[in-house]
Each structure stands twice: as C-alpha cells, then as structure tokens.
Amino acid sequence: MHTLYHASIYDRARPTPSYWEATAPAAAPRAPAVDGDVTAPVAVIGGGLTGLSCALHLARDHGIEPRVLEAGPIGWGASSRAGGFVCFGATKLSFAQSLARHGEDGTRALWRAQAEAIELVEALAADEAIDYGRQGDGQFELAHKPSRFRELAEEREALARYAGVASELLSPEAFAERGHGGGENHGALHVKAGFGLHPLRWTWGLAEAALRRGAKLHGQSPVVAWRREGARHRLVTPTGVVLAERVVVATNGYTADGLLADLDGRPMPVISNIIVTRPLTDEERTAVPWHTETPIANTRIRLFYYRLLPDNRLLFGARGDTTGQPEHGQKVARWMHRRMGELFPPLRGIAIDFTWRGLVCLLPKLSPAVGRSADDPSVFYGLGYHGNGMAMAPWTGRLLARLVVGESTEVDLVPAALRGAGPAVLLPSRRLWWLRLALAWYGVRDRL
C-alpha cells in the first residue's frame, strides 16, 4: 500500500513522545494482536476515535460484537496526538461555499452535525464514566488581522442561524481581559460550544467502554491483505486472519492508497506539529497575562492553535512539515518555538518538554466523508475531519454503526455534505507538491 511521507511517520513500533502519553492512565486498553483464524460479524479497520466509537455503538446499541484491527497500539494515530480541541471545524467549507453547494437545508445539516458531535462527547463520557480531562468553555477564535474580525462577525450570525449555537464577539481589550495578553489580537469570537480534553484519556476511555460492551480490540494487527471469499471478507494480519461479513474502514489520515478503491487518491494527509512547554510560573502567567483554559485558534489559514494545560504548561500547535523526515520535524518545532515567543514575549526561550507530530486528514471535498463502497455494499468508510476529529470522529463512528446494521440508508442518515468520498486529488501521486504549493499560497493569504 502506498504512503506519502517518510517512513518514520508510519512507524507503529515507535512510541509517541507526547504530553498525553506522559500523563495517560497507567494501563493501555487490553488489545492483543489477532491470534490465528477468527470470525466476526463486523471488522473495523482502525483503532482510533472513529473505529472505537463504531465498535462501541455496534456492541452497546445493536448487540453486535465487532473486532477492531489497529496497525499499532490502540489510539496510536491522530486520536492520541491531537491538541484536544472539541469544537467546530471538521469542514473547511465556508458558510458561503456550503450554501452554494448544499443550499440552506444542507448547510444546516452539516453544521448541526458538528454541534451534535460536541454534545455526543459529553453524553458518551457521562454514559460510560470516561474521565476525559475537560477544560475551558467553548473556543476562542482570535483575529490575527483587523479584516478577520469582520469575518468573525459574519461567522457569529451564521453559527446562530445554521448550528443553533450562541457566540460572542470580543473587542481586543475584552479578549485581553478574558483570554490572554499576547500578540496578534484584533478581537475574537467566543463560540459557546466545545472545550478542551485529554485526547488519550478520551480515546482509551472509548476503548474500555467498547470492551465492556463486548467488542474485541486487536492492536499490532495491520491489514496486509484483503480479499472477498464468498459472503465474507478475509482480512489478513501478520499474526492471523479475520473473516468478517462486513467491514468498516476508519483509518483517517493514515489511510494508504490500495486499501479501499473508493478512497484511493482522496485523503490529503497533513502533518500537524505540537510543542508543549515546561510549566509556567505564576510570574510568567501574570506577565503574559494568561486568564483562560479555553482552547484558542487564530484566523490564519496556516493556523496556530494553543491552550493552557492543567499543570500550567502551554500547548502550541501548527502545520508546516511537508516531508515527514525527522530533521524536518525538528526544524518546524524550532520555528514554532520562535513564533510562540514572538506572540508571547514573556515566554521567549522557555524550555520545551514535549514535541510530537501526527497526520490529520483533509479531503478535496472539504468536508468529512461517510459512505458505502461502490463496489461492495458490505464495506463502509468514515474519515476526513480536517484536524478537528475529537468530536466529529466519534459522531461518525456512531453513524457508521447505524449504516452497518441497516437502520436506514445513506440518503436518510448522512447529511449531503458528508455523503461519499468525493473526487480524487488531481494527479494523486503529486499530493505533496500540491500541499507545498497550498502552504506557500496560504502564507501569502495570511499576510494580506
């Protein structure tokens, strides 16, 4: 199967040196590799938030005991590498673009789905007693230029109209009092939905819930071959074989060409990099000053996203690595460290205790993809959260469970904007060149 980046990005034997790993619960979920030949009514390829939610809902709500096949440890991919933002943003369609493509009803369905996804995180955590480390209230979107503040005013109206979510515009002075006193502050929008969480606690919590409900989880079980045998699918792993009646593909940014034809050439995996500082002293917090635990993202297309963690560390994330080579990742981390110091001068040169990276998944259609294979109606897929999968991935997993059991059809269950994988990237083998061109253009746009 063909992948795009340096092999180190896909090395499942390499632990993720993240803050989340360092502060996770003591024991990972029980997930032995597949051992010999086993059967299952449903096999789920991918042990991240989408696949685990699908497995949980199949077992809990529909009485089906699926098997989840994860190439690395459970939650090894984006689910345990993210910034932990539960928020809107699973689509990169603007409201104007969405209206042009999908009309009023389609736009409302797309944005209500994202609002429901945020609500689902809270409901699942309550129902399954998951301690996910909630922080903050909603999300701040910070205008990095005066022109972007005018756009935030338009977004406020659209969020109310299409998502049913309240938000509040804040002047630069008001944000400095409620958010932080750092640079590039030209006002903000406080969206009153969402929060921050601990991604690995959330992921492992869903995994433990799925296990309790009867699902079987298999780590270190990549699918190395897949073929149809009569009414069943034969999924071959290095240590065994799973024979399944139905298959769900939930591999998001780690989806390789050659796994499922419907997805070939569609995913645009983008490397997201995160650094985490040592704990800030009280004096440093006062010097910024920093007032909030609510997650923050600025309005750059090549955005910065950041949040204050429970032990006063600052998490700071950005895009920019286009090779996956370890030395390039280190270079991007140094650039992020410098830029963080420029935005928050009292923190210039502060020690960085954690640095890591992982793949988020963009799609040419600019919204998530949920569907059934055109070649085989017993195969389903869900992916493409554009860097905002903490809530949208579990929501998609629940939706996939409903599709798998035939609760209703795609037309009835899946919002039009999410339905199907959409077109492939033009010249898929040149995806990294397109990404480099896009990042260069975005850098220009951010300065205009």
C-alpha positions in Angstrom: 0.0 0.0 0.0 1.3 3.4 -1.0 2.0 6.1 1.6 3.2 9.7 1.1 5.6 10.7 3.9 8.9 9.5 5.3 8.6 6.0 6.8 9.1 7.4 10.4 5.6 8.9 10.2 4.1 5.4 9.9 6.4 3.5 12.3 3.9 1.9 14.7 6.7 0.5 16.8 7.8 4.0 17.7 6.1 5.4 20.8 4.6 8.9 20.6 6.7 11.2 22.8 3.7 13.3 23.7 2.5 15.0 26.8 -0.7 12.9 26.5 1.4 9.7 26.7 3.3 11.0 29.7 0.1 11.9 31.6 -2.2 9.0 30.4 -3.8 6.4 32.7 -1.4 3.7 34.0 -2.5 0.9 31.6 -3.5 0.9 28.0 -6.7 -0.9 27.0 -6.4 -4.7 26.5 -5.8 -5.3 22.8 -3.8 -8.4 21.9 -2.9 -9.0 18.3 -5.1 -11.3 16.2 -4.2 -14.9 17.0 -5.0 -17.4 14.3 -8.2 -17.5 12.3 -11.2 -15.8 13.9 -14.6 -14.6 12.7 -16.7 -11.5 13.3 -20.0 -10.1 12.1 -18.1 -6.7 11.6 -14.4 -5.9 11.3 -13.4 -2.3 11.9 -10.1 -1.3 10.4 -8.6 1.5 12.6 -8.5 1.7 16.4 -8.8 5.5 16.7 -11.9 7.5 17.7 -13.9 6.6 14.6 -13.3 2.9 14.8 -13.7 2.7 18.6 -16.9 4.7 18.6 -18.3 2.5 15.8 -17.4 -0.6 17.8 -18.9 0.7 21.0 -22.2 1.6 19.3 -22.4 -1.7 17.4 -21.9 -3.6 20.7 -23.9 -1.4 23.0 -26.8 -0.2 20.8 -27.1 -3.0 18.3 -25.9 -6.2 20.1 -23.2 -6.9 17.5 -19.7 -7.9 18.7 -17.2 -6.4 16.3 -13.4 -6.8 16.1 -11.3 -3.7 15.8 -8.0 -4.1 13.9 -5.4 -1.4 14.7 -2.0 -1.4 13.0 -0.3 0.0 16.1 -1.3 0.3 19.8 -4.9 1.4 20.2 -5.2 5.1 19.6 -1.7 5.3 18.1 -2.6 7.7 15.3 -4.2 11.2 15.4 -6.6 10.2 18.2 -3.8 10.4 20.7 -1.7 13.1 19.0 -4.2 15.9 18.7 -4.4 19.2 20.6 -7.6 18.0 22.3 -9.9 20.6 20.9 -13.6 19.7 20.9 -15.0 22.3 18.6 -16.4 23.1 15.2 -14.1 22.9 12.1 -14.5 19.4 10.7 -15.3 21.1 7.4 -13.2 23.6 5.6 -16.2 24.8 3.6 -17.1 28.4 4.5 -20.7 29.1 5.1 -20.9 30.7 1.6 -19.3 27.7 -0.1 -21.6 25.3 1.8 -24.7 27.3 0.8 -23.6 27.3 -2.8 -23.0 23.6 -2.8 -25.7 22.3 -0.5 -28.3 25.0 0.0 -29.9 26.2 3.2 -31.0 22.8 4.4 -27.7 21.1 3.6 -25.7 23.7 5.3 -27.9 23.5 8.4 -27.5 19.7 8.4 -23.7 20.0 8.1 -23.3 22.4 11.0 -25.9 20.8 13.2 -24.0 17.5 12.8 -20.9 19.3 14.2 -22.9 20.7 17.1 -24.4 17.2 17.8 -20.8 15.8 17.7 -19.8 18.1 20.6 -22.9 17.1 22.5 -22.1 13.4 21.9 -18.7 13.7 23.6 -20.4 14.9 26.8 -23.1 12.2 26.5 -20.7 9.3 25.9 -18.4 10.5 28.7 -21.4 10.6 31.1 -22.9 7.3 30.0 -19.6 5.4 30.0 -18.0 7.1 33.0 -15.0 8.4 31.0 -12.7 10.9 32.8 -11.5 12.8 29.7 -10.0 15.8 31.5 -12.4 18.6 30.4 -11.1 22.1 30.4 -12.5 25.5 29.4 -15.8 26.7 28.0 -16.2 26.8 24.2 -13.5 28.0 21.9 -11.9 31.4 21.1 -11.3 32.3 17.5 -8.7 35.1 17.5 -8.5 37.6 14.7 -4.9 37.9 13.6 -5.7 41.0 11.4 -8.5 43.6 11.6 -10.1 42.3 8.4 -10.5 38.9 10.0 -12.5 40.4 12.9 -15.2 41.5 10.3 -15.3 37.9 9.1 -15.8 36.7 12.7 -18.9 38.9 12.9 -20.3 37.2 9.9 -19.5 33.8 11.4 -21.3 34.7 14.6 -24.5 35.2 12.6 -24.1 32.0 10.6 -23.4 29.9 13.7 -26.6 31.0 15.3 -28.6 30.5 12.1 -27.2 27.1 10.9 -25.8 25.5 14.0 -28.1 26.9 16.7 -25.0 27.9 18.7 -24.5 31.2 20.5 -21.3 33.1 20.3 -19.9 36.4 21.5 -17.8 39.0 19.7 -15.0 40.4 21.9 -13.0 43.6 21.3 -9.2 43.3 21.5 -9.5 44.8 25.0 -12.2 42.4 26.1 -10.2 39.4 24.8 -7.1 40.6 26.6 -9.1 40.6 29.9 -10.7 37.2 29.3 -8.2 35.4 27.2 -4.6 36.5 27.1 -2.5 39.5 26.5 -0.4 38.1 23.7 0.2 39.5 20.2 -1.9 39.4 17.0 -5.1 40.3 19.0 -7.6 42.2 16.8 -10.6 40.9 18.6 -12.1 37.4 19.0 -15.2 35.3 18.7 -16.1 33.2 21.7 -18.1 30.2 20.4 -20.2 28.9 23.3 -19.9 25.2 22.3 -16.9 22.9 22.9 -14.0 22.6 25.3 -10.6 21.1 25.7 -9.9 17.5 26.8 -7.1 14.9 27.2 -7.1 13.0 23.9 -5.6 9.8 25.1 -7.8 9.6 28.1 -10.8 10.1 25.8 -9.6 7.5 23.3 -8.7 4.9 25.9 -12.0 5.6 27.7 -13.9 4.8 24.5 -11.8 1.7 24.0 -12.5 0.4 27.6 -16.2 1.1 27.1 -16.2 -0.8 23.8 -14.5 -3.8 25.6 -17.1 -3.7 28.4 -19.9 -3.8 25.9 -18.5 -6.9 24.1 -16.2 -5.6 21.3 -12.9 -7.2 20.7 -9.8 -5.0 20.2 -6.6 -6.1 18.4 -3.5 -3.9 18.4 -0.4 -4.5 16.3 -2.7 -6.0 13.7 -2.3 -4.2 10.4 -4.3 -5.5 7.5 -1.7 -6.7 5.0 -4.1 -8.4 2.6 -7.8 -8.2 2.0 -10.0 -10.2 -0.4 -13.6 -11.4 -0.7 -14.3 -15.1 -0.1 -17.9 -15.8 -0.9 -20.1 -13.9 1.6 -17.2 -12.9 3.8 -14.1 -10.7 3.8 -10.8 -12.3 4.5 -8.6 -9.7 6.3 -5.0 -11.0 6.8 -2.8 -9.6 9.6 0.8 -10.7 10.4 -0.4 -13.0 13.2 -3.8 -14.2 12.0 -6.9 -13.8 9.8 -10.3 -12.2 10.5 -13.3 -13.5 8.5 -16.0 -10.8 8.6 -19.4 -10.3 7.0 -19.0 -6.5 6.9 -16.0 -4.2 7.1 -15.7 -0.6 8.3 -12.6 1.4 7.2 -11.8 4.1 9.8 -8.1 5.0 9.2 -8.4 8.8 8.5 -5.1 10.4 7.8 -3.3 7.1 7.9 -5.4 5.7 5.0 -3.0 4.3 2.4 -3.8 4.1 -1.3 -4.6 0.5 -2.1 -6.6 -0.3 1.0 -10.1 0.6 -0.5 -10.6 1.8 -4.1 -13.3 4.3 -3.1 -10.7 6.2 -1.1 -7.7 6.0 -3.4 -6.3 9.4 -4.1 -8.8 11.2 -1.8 -7.1 11.7 1.5 -4.6 14.6 1.8 -2.8 13.7 5.0 -1.2 16.8 6.6 1.4 16.8 9.4 0.4 18.7 12.4 3.1 19.5 14.9 2.8 20.3 18.6 5.1 21.5 21.2 4.5 21.7 25.0 6.4 24.0 27.4 7.6 23.3 30.9 5.0 24.5 33.5 4.7 28.3 33.5 5.4 30.1 36.8 2.8 32.3 38.3 5.0 35.3 37.4 5.1 34.2 33.7 1.3 33.8 33.6 0.9 37.2 35.1 3.4 38.7 32.7 1.6 37.5 29.5 -1.1 37.7 31.2 -3.0 34.5 30.7 -6.5 34.2 32.0 -8.2 31.2 30.4 -8.2 27.4 29.9 -10.5 27.7 26.9 -8.8 26.4 23.7 -7.8 29.1 21.2 -7.1 29.1 17.5 -6.3 32.1 15.3 -7.7 33.0 12.0 -4.7 32.2 9.9 -5.3 29.6 7.2 -2.0 28.2 8.4 -3.3 28.5 11.9 -1.7 28.4 15.3 -3.8 26.6 17.9 -3.0 26.6 21.6 -4.3 26.1 25.1 -3.2 26.2 28.7 -3.0 22.7 30.2 -4.0 21.7 33.7 -0.4 21.9 35.1 0.2 25.4 33.6 2.1 24.2 30.5 1.3 25.8 27.2 0.4 23.6 24.2 1.2 25.2 20.9 0.4 23.6 17.5 0.8 24.4 13.8 1.1 22.9 10.4 4.2 23.1 8.2 6.2 19.9 7.8 5.8 18.6 4.2 8.3 15.7 4.2 7.9 13.7 7.4 11.7 13.4 7.8 12.7 13.6 11.4 15.1 16.5 10.8 12.4 18.5 9.1 10.1 17.9 12.1 12.8 19.3 14.4 13.2 22.3 12.1 9.4 23.0 12.3 9.4 22.6 16.1 12.2 25.2 16.3 10.2 27.6 14.1 7.1 27.1 16.3 9.2 27.8 19.4 10.4 31.1 17.9 6.9 32.1 16.7 5.4 31.3 20.2 8.0 33.6 21.7 7.1 36.4 19.3 3.4 36.0 20.1 4.1 35.8 23.9 7.3 37.8 24.6 7.4 36.9 28.3 7.7 33.2 27.2 10.5 33.7 24.7 13.1 30.9 25.0 11.0 28.9 27.5 12.1 25.3 27.7 10.1 22.8 25.6 9.4 19.5 27.3 7.4 17.7 24.6 7.5 17.7 20.8 5.5 15.4 18.6 3.6 15.3 15.3 0.9 13.3 13.5 -1.4 13.2 10.5 -4.7 15.0 10.1 -6.8 14.2 7.1 -8.1 16.7 4.5 -10.2 15.8 1.5 -10.7 17.6 -1.8 -14.5 17.9 -1.0 -13.5 19.9 2.2 -15.9 18.0 4.5 -15.8 14.6 6.1 -16.6 11.5 4.0 -19.1 8.9 5.1 -20.4 6.2 2.8 -20.6 2.7 1.5 -18.3 1.2 -1.1 -19.5 1.5 -4.7 -18.0 -2.0 -5.4 -19.2 -3.8 -2.3 -22.3 -2.8 -0.2 -20.9 -4.6 2.8 -18.0 -2.2 3.1 -18.3 1.2 4.8 -15.9 4.1 5.5 -15.7 7.3 7.5 -12.8 9.8 7.6 -11.7 13.4 6.8 -12.1 15.6 9.8 -9.7 18.4 8.7 -7.9 18.4 12.0 -11.0 18.5 14.2 -11.9 14.9 14.9 -12.1 14.8 18.7 -15.9 15.1 18.4 -16.6 14.5 14.8 -14.8 11.1 14.7 -16.9 9.6 17.4 -20.1 11.0 15.8 -19.1 9.5 12.5 -18.4 6.2 14.3 -21.9 6.2 15.7 -23.3 7.0 12.2 -21.3 4.2 10.7 -22.7 1.7 13.2 -26.2 2.7 12.2 -25.4 2.3 8.5 -23.8 -1.1 9.1 -26.9 -2.5 10.8 -29.2 -1.1 8.1 -31.0 1.2 10.4 -31.6 3.4 7.4 -30.0 4.4 4.1 -27.2 6.8 3.5 -29.7 9.3 2.0 -31.7 9.3 5.2 -28.9 9.2 7.7 -25.9 11.1 6.2 -26.0 14.8 5.6 -25.5 15.6 1.9 -22.2 17.4 2.5 -20.7 14.3 4.2 -22.1 11.7 1.8 -19.5 9.9 -0.2 -15.7 10.3 -0.6 -15.9 13.0 -3.3 -13.4 13.4 -6.1 -9.8 12.3 -6.0 -6.9 14.8 -5.9 -5.8 15.9 -9.3 -2.6 13.8 -10.0 -2.7 12.0 -6.7 0.9 10.9 -6.9 1.8 14.6 -6.7 -0.2 15.3 -3.5 2.8 16.6 -1.5 3.6 19.0 -4.3 0.1 20.4 -4.2 0.3 20.6 -0.4 3.6 22.6 -0.6 2.1 25.0 -3.2 -1.0 25.4 -1.0 1.0 26.1 2.1 3.0 28.8 0.3 -0.2 30.4 -1.0 -1.8 30.3 2.4 1.3 32.1 3.8 0.7 34.9 1.3 -3.1 35.0 2.1 -2.4 35.2 5.8 -0.4 38.4 5.3 -3.0 40.1 3.1 
